[in-house]
C-alpha cells in the first residue's frame, strides 16, 4: 500500500498483542484488528488536536460506512506492532482511511481500508465537507493529511 499522505509518513501507534486477544489457534482474533485500527484513528484525531469531546460539542462524530481487512500474517500474544493511519481526501461527504498493521521486524500483518464520514448527531445524516470541518477543529491538520 502506498502512502496516500503525499510524501509524509503516516501517523502510527504501537500496540502489543495481549494474550486475551488471541483465539483458540493462538493468533490474534479477527475482530481485534478492527479495534487496533480504531485505536489508531482516535489517536491521530487526538494528536491533531481533535478530542472526541470536541466533536461531540460540535454535534458530529466520525462514522465508518465500509471496512475491508486484508490479513497478511498471523499475530500472536506478545507480538509488537505498529498501526498506521493515513487519511485520503476526495470530494463529497466521505473520505478514506488507509492503515497498515506491521510487526516491529517489518513484516506486514494486515491492511485496513475504510470509507468514513462525519455524522450529524442530531439529524443522523452525513455532513458535507468533512475535510473542512476537521481543518476548522485541528491544531495540527497535517497529521490528517490536510495541507493548510
Secondary structure as the mmCIF struct_conf table of DSSP 4:
data_model
#
loop_
_struct_conf.conf_type_id
_struct_conf.id
_struct_conf.beg_label_comp_id
_struct_conf.beg_label_asym_id
_struct_conf.beg_label_seq_id
_struct_conf.end_label_comp_id
_struct_conf.end_label_asym_id
_struct_conf.end_label_seq_id
BEND BEND1 UNK A 5 UNK A 5
TURN_TY1_P TURN_TY1_P1 UNK A 6 UNK A 7
BEND BEND2 UNK A 8 UNK A 8
HELX_LH_PP_P HELX_LH_PP_P1 UNK A 9 UNK A 10
STRN STRN1 UNK A 11 UNK A 16
HELX_RH_3T_P HELX_RH_3T_P1 UNK A 19 UNK A 21
STRN STRN2 UNK A 22 UNK A 22
TURN_TY1_P TURN_TY1_P2 UNK A 24 UNK A 25
BEND BEND3 UNK A 26 UNK A 26
STRN STRN3 UNK A 27 UNK A 28
HELX_RH_AL_P HELX_RH_AL_P1 UNK A 30 UNK A 47
TURN_TY1_P TURN_TY1_P3 UNK A 48 UNK A 49
HELX_RH_AL_P HELX_RH_AL_P2 UNK A 52 UNK A 57
TURN_TY1_P TURN_TY1_P4 UNK A 58 UNK A 59
STRN STRN4 UNK A 60 UNK A 71
BEND BEND4 UNK A 73 UNK A 73
STRN STRN5 UNK A 76 UNK A 76
TURN_TY1_P TURN_TY1_P5 UNK A 77 UNK A 78
STRN STRN6 UNK A 80 UNK A 88
BEND BEND5 UNK A 91 UNK A 93
STRN STRN7 UNK A 94 UNK A 103
TURN_TY1_P TURN_TY1_P6 UNK A 104 UNK A 105
BEND BEND6 UNK A 106 UNK A 106
STRN STRN8 UNK A 108 UNK A 120
TURN_TY1_P TURN_TY1_P7 UNK A 121 UNK A 123
BEND BEND7 UNK A 125 UNK A 125
STRN STRN9 UNK A 126 UNK A 126
HELX_LH_PP_P HELX_LH_PP_P2 UNK A 127 UNK A 127
BEND BEND8 UNK A 128 UNK A 128
HELX_RH_AL_P HELX_RH_AL_P3 UNK A 130 UNK A 137
BEND BEND9 UNK A 139 UNK A 139
HELX_RH_3T_P HELX_RH_3T_P2 UNK A 141 UNK A 144
TURN_TY1_P TURN_TY1_P8 UNK A 145 UNK A 145
#
